[in-house]
Amino acid sequence: MSGHEFQSWFPESGAIDYADTSTRITETTIEEMRQIAARYPQARSALLPMLHLVQSVDGRVSPAGVQACADILGITTAQVSGVATFYTMYRRRPGGTHHVGVCTTALCAVMGGDQLLGRLSEKLGIHEGETTADGTISLERLECNAACDFAPVMMVNWEFFDNMTPDKADDLVDALSSGQQVRSPRGATITSWQEAERVLAGFPDGRADEGPTAGAASVLGLKVARERGWKAPAAAPPIPTPDEANATETGAK
Amino acid sequence: MTDLLTPVLSENWADERAWKLTNYERRGGYQALRKALGATPAEVMNTVKDSGLRGRGGAGFPTGMKWSFVPKDNPKPKYLVVNADESEPGTCKDMPLMLASPHTLVEGVIISSYAIGCAYAFIYCRGEVLHVIRRLQQAVREAYSAGYAGKNILGSGYDLEVVVHAGAGAYICGEETALLDSLEGMRGQPRLRPPFPAVAGLYASPTVVNNVESIASVPSIIDRGASWFSSMGTEKSKGMTLYSLSGHVKRPGQFEAPLGITLRQLLELSGGIREGHELKFWTPGGSSTPILTSEHLDLPLDYEGMAAAGTMLGTKALQCFDETTSVVRTTLRWIEFYKHESCGKCTPCREGNWWLVQILKNFEAGRAQEGDIEKLLDIADDIGGRSFCALADGAVACLTSAIKHFRGEFEAGMKTPAWELFPYELSTAFPVRSAAGLKGAHA
């Protein structure tokens, strides 16, 4: 262990870290949490996005965040932490500016995910679940992220990085470490893990129009169909309703 | 004769900024909504029923029939929940759809909600897809501004709130009752059924839960007609659908075709298996559908064709593996996935998958012992059908089909490590300079 572990995969202890009571939650945060709660017919539905908001502010699920969720929703802190510790996207410890994930579920693993994770671990000098000493990168093993036609896949702050190779992975983390601008090939400019969490809480960052409509693999079938002149059948002409048919007949008479 | 490929959902994916409302409208978007609002909800529901559309999330249940199970006389509010939690290993069709053309889904949500008679609709999207969520959020905002959502939609008097909800990382939330618990702000754990969501779903109210692709198919059905939709596909599997080809194929990608196309046909369109290699095994619809081999290339990829072969169409996630791949390794990795994603509610699944992983690790390392194959099957027998939801059955299907087709590889796992029988660096999509550290990658 490097001493910078953030623990979200196979955690040894499922608990929220109550030893670290630091927080940056303000009245504004509380107000935004109330806004989230108001989106739903029943306020408790807001708990998941509220916890995303807590992470965007505190970089983890903090004790103060747990308390704030409990207060606003009128539930116990145990109920909040019970939820917070169930889902893998919630962190119990602070992580790096950027969250770098490598998919190692069967297909990506076979296509090179295992090698990518090994390479990055070696290069960054950390194991999965840990953060570099300079605080820029946390490395995590991911499960299938729904981009298998772009395997092997990596994610940075939950943006797609497709068809990865060891060299591309090297360049990616070099760029992230040195603060260069990085763009997802099927997404937006990389901001930070915390800013991404704010979007997941339902507060847009104005980047929806960045990036392409689709990646090459997504439009492959469409391209093949166009090359060969294939398309869906034409819609049948509308069948006249009985009333319309009668009206036409009457008109003809 | 219908063409081999029939792009409908994916028709606009190559358009510049297809995700913008104006571009969607330019292609006739939201005309289906106008048409639907001019009809009665019952007429819309009947059109979807008549089309023969079946759920595209894996189970293949008729969508219109699912809608009709919502009781008319229940005084509670009704809800539509779109399952956009796409997490089944291999499945990658809903994400490109929502990224490229979120309005196709949003229009489908509004029409379907109108048919069901609900005033609230939720799109529950897995959290690990930031840009997809950005595009969904924006599409919903655009729909509100244009008067397609919110109060008095297009002057019809119909009101609908649409909420985009981001999950937080849990495969189990793709299971519809776990998804509902999660959407209620709880741990995502499946519920005992009955009651089914149609009767007691979200907030114990009548709820329809449908997959993204199912709901996204609705606008085209309303626009072009039930008979147009059912003119594609096979006798009981109607319409077009997205097939996702991945793995050791020359050109992986999405192919939209009428139900019933074969893997051989799809492979031909994608250039076949990568140069110098041959197909060894594949999944028809994600890791939870029993694997098939090169013997099954000519089976129709529809609900019945796959059921007849002892597997399932699932999500049409065709993960193809060539002869360099170790079945023991992929099976272990998939079972590790199920072990990690078991929500812990049911003992057979929670404990059983943990034990399967321990034993499969021995097979991978060449350290399995005589009788361990039987032990795997015995544990699988204790898991399958003995848990609340299908996660456990998926894990079992993955394991037992691997043993059924490739028992010899498991037997070899009693003597030789999988990485010696199938050097892992031969399977990768890129050349590996050194094999060193491979074993360690997952130690």
Contacts between the chains, C-beta under 8 A, distances in Angstrom:
chain1	res1	chain2	res2	distance
A	9	B	340	7.9
A	10	B	340	7.2
A	39	B	163	5.5
A	40	B	163	6.9
A	41	B	77	7.1
A	41	B	120	5.9
A	41	B	203	6.8
A	42	B	184	7.1
A	42	B	203	5.7
A	44	B	184	6.2
A	44	B	185	3.8
A	44	B	186	7.7
A	45	B	165	7.6
A	45	B	183	5.8
A	45	B	184	5.8
A	45	B	185	5.1
A	46	B	185	6.6
A	47	B	185	3.5
A	47	B	186	7.8
A	48	B	127	8.0
A	48	B	165	7.2
A	48	B	166	7.0
A	48	B	167	6.6
A	48	B	168	5.1
A	48	B	182	6.9
A	48	B	185	6.5
A	49	B	165	6.9
A	49	B	166	6.2
A	51	B	168	6.8
A	52	B	127	7.2
A	52	B	166	6.4
A	52	B	168	6.9
A	73	B	185	7.3
A	82	B	187	6.3
A	83	B	185	6.8
A	83	B	186	6.2
A	83	B	187	5.7
A	86	B	170	6.6
A	86	B	187	4.1
A	86	B	188	6.9
A	86	B	343	7.7
A	87	B	167	7.4
A	87	B	168	3.6
A	87	B	169	4.8
A	87	B	170	5.2
A	87	B	188	7.6
A	88	B	168	7.5
A	88	B	169	3.6
A	88	B	170	6.8
A	89	B	127	5.2
A	89	B	128	6.8
A	89	B	167	7.9
A	89	B	168	4.3
A	89	B	169	3.7
A	90	B	168	5.9
A	90	B	169	7.6
A	104	B	333	7.3
A	104	B	441	7.9
A	104	B	442	7.1
A	105	B	89	4.9
A	105	B	287	7.9
A	105	B	333	6.3
A	105	B	334	7.4
A	105	B	337	5.5
A	106	B	89	6.3
A	106	B	287	6.6
A	106	B	319	7.7
A	106	B	329	7.8
A	106	B	330	4.3
A	106	B	333	4.1
A	106	B	334	5.0
A	106	B	337	7.5
A	107	B	89	6.8
A	107	B	90	6.1
A	107	B	246	6.1
A	107	B	247	5.7
A	107	B	319	5.1
A	107	B	321	7.9
A	107	B	330	7.9
A	109	B	329	7.8
A	109	B	330	7.9
A	109	B	333	5.4
A	109	B	442	7.7
A	110	B	247	7.6
A	110	B	321	6.7
A	110	B	325	5.6
A	110	B	329	7.3
A	110	B	330	6.4
A	110	B	424	7.7
A	110	B	427	4.7
A	110	B	428	7.5
A	111	B	247	7.1
A	111	B	248	7.9
A	111	B	427	7.1
A	111	B	428	6.1
A	111	B	429	4.5
A	112	B	428	3.9
A	112	B	429	5.2
A	112	B	430	5.6
A	112	B	432	7.6
A	114	B	424	6.8
A	114	B	438	6.6
A	114	B	441	4.1
A	114	B	442	6.0
A	115	B	424	8.0
A	115	B	425	7.3
A	115	B	428	6.1
A	115	B	432	5.7
A	115	B	438	6.9
A	115	B	441	6.8
A	117	B	441	5.6
A	118	B	437	4.8
A	118	B	438	7.0
A	118	B	440	6.5
A	118	B	441	3.9
A	121	B	441	7.9
A	122	B	437	7.0
A	142	B	128	7.6
A	143	B	87	7.5
A	143	B	89	7.6
A	143	B	171	7.0
A	143	B	337	5.8
A	143	B	340	7.1
A	143	B	341	7.3
A	144	B	87	6.3
A	144	B	88	7.4
A	144	B	89	4.2
A	144	B	90	7.0
A	144	B	91	7.5
A	144	B	337	7.3
A	145	B	128	5.7
A	145	B	129	7.3
A	146	B	86	4.6
A	146	B	87	6.7
A	146	B	91	6.2
A	146	B	92	4.7
A	146	B	94	7.1
A	146	B	95	4.5
A	146	B	126	7.3
A	146	B	129	6.7
A	147	B	92	5.4
A	147	B	95	6.7
A	148	B	89	7.7
A	148	B	90	5.3
A	148	B	91	7.3
A	148	B	92	4.6
A	148	B	244	6.7
A	148	B	246	3.8
A	148	B	247	7.5
A	148	B	252	7.6
A	148	B	317	6.8
A	148	B	319	6.5
A	149	B	92	5.6
A	149	B	244	5.9
A	149	B	245	6.6
A	149	B	246	4.7
A	149	B	252	4.1
A	149	B	253	5.1
A	149	B	254	6.6
A	150	B	92	7.9
A	150	B	252	7.6
A	151	B	246	6.0
A	151	B	247	7.2
A	151	B	252	7.4
A	151	B	429	6.8
A	152	B	428	7.8
A	152	B	429	6.2
A	155	B	128	6.8
A	157	B	130	6.7
A	158	B	127	7.2
A	158	B	128	5.0
A	158	B	129	6.4
A	158	B	130	4.1
A	159	B	130	5.5
A	159	B	131	5.9
A	160	B	129	7.9
A	160	B	131	7.2
A	163	B	429	7.2
A	165	B	429	7.8
A	165	B	430	4.3
A	166	B	430	6.9
A	166	B	432	8.0
A	166	B	433	8.0
A	184	B	131	6.8
A	186	B	99	6.8
A	186	B	131	6.7
A	187	B	130	6.7
A	187	B	131	3.7
A	188	B	130	7.9
A	188	B	131	6.1
A	188	B	134	7.2
A	196	B	130	5.1
A	199	B	130	6.1
A	199	B	133	6.4
A	199	B	134	6.1
A	199	B	137	7.7
A	200	B	127	5.3
A	200	B	130	7.1
A	200	B	133	6.3
A	200	B	166	4.2
A	201	B	166	7.5
A	202	B	137	7.1
A	202	B	164	7.2
A	202	B	166	7.4
A	204	B	134	6.6
A	204	B	137	5.4
A	204	B	138	6.9
A	204	B	141	7.9
A	205	B	134	7.4
A	207	B	131	8.0
A	207	B	134	6.1
A	208	B	19	7.4
A	208	B	131	7.8
A	208	B	134	4.0
A	208	B	135	5.3
A	208	B	137	7.0
A	208	B	138	4.0
A	209	B	17	7.1
A	209	B	19	7.8
A	209	B	20	7.5
A	209	B	138	7.7
A	211	B	131	6.3
A	213	B	13	6.1
A	213	B	14	7.0
A	213	B	15	6.2
A	213	B	16	7.0
A	213	B	17	6.5
A	213	B	18	4.5
A	213	B	19	6.5
A	213	B	99	7.6
A	213	B	100	4.8
A	213	B	101	8.0
A	214	B	13	4.5
A	214	B	14	7.1
A	214	B	18	7.8
A	214	B	96	5.7
A	214	B	99	6.6
A	214	B	100	4.4
A	215	B	96	7.3
A	216	B	253	7.4
A	217	B	251	7.6
A	217	B	252	5.5
A	217	B	253	3.8
A	217	B	254	6.8
A	218	B	10	7.6
A	218	B	13	6.0
A	218	B	96	3.9
A	218	B	99	7.8
A	218	B	100	6.7
A	218	B	253	6.6
A	218	B	254	5.3
A	219	B	10	7.2
A	219	B	13	5.0
A	219	B	14	4.8
A	219	B	253	7.5
A	219	B	254	7.5
A	220	B	251	5.8
A	220	B	252	7.7
A	220	B	253	3.0
A	220	B	254	6.5
A	220	B	255	7.1
A	220	B	270	6.9
A	221	B	5	5.7
A	221	B	7	6.7
A	221	B	10	6.5
A	221	B	243	7.8
A	221	B	253	6.1
A	221	B	254	5.3
A	221	B	255	3.5
A	221	B	256	5.5
A	221	B	257	7.5
A	221	B	269	7.3
A	222	B	7	5.0
A	222	B	10	5.2
A	222	B	11	7.1
A	222	B	13	5.8
A	222	B	14	5.6
A	222	B	254	8.0
A	222	B	256	7.4
A	223	B	14	7.2
A	224	B	5	6.3
A	224	B	255	7.4
A	224	B	269	5.3
A	225	B	3	7.3
A	225	B	5	4.0
A	225	B	6	7.6
A	225	B	7	5.3
A	225	B	256	7.8
A	228	B	3	7.9
A	228	B	4	7.8
A	228	B	5	7.6
A	230	B	3	3.6
A	230	B	4	6.0
A	230	B	5	4.7
A	230	B	6	7.1
A	231	B	3	6.2
A	231	B	6	6.6
A	231	B	7	6.8
A	232	B	2	8.0
A	232	B	3	7.6
A	232	B	6	3.9
A	232	B	7	6.6
A	232	B	8	4.8
A	232	B	11	7.7
A	232	B	232	7.1
A	232	B	240	6.3
A	233	B	2	6.0
A	233	B	6	7.3
A	233	B	228	6.5
A	233	B	231	5.6
A	233	B	232	6.8
A	235	B	223	7.2
A	235	B	224	3.5
A	235	B	225	6.0
A	235	B	228	4.9
A	236	B	224	7.6
A	236	B	225	5.7
A	236	B	227	5.8
A	236	B	228	5.4
A	236	B	231	7.9
A	238	B	225	7.4
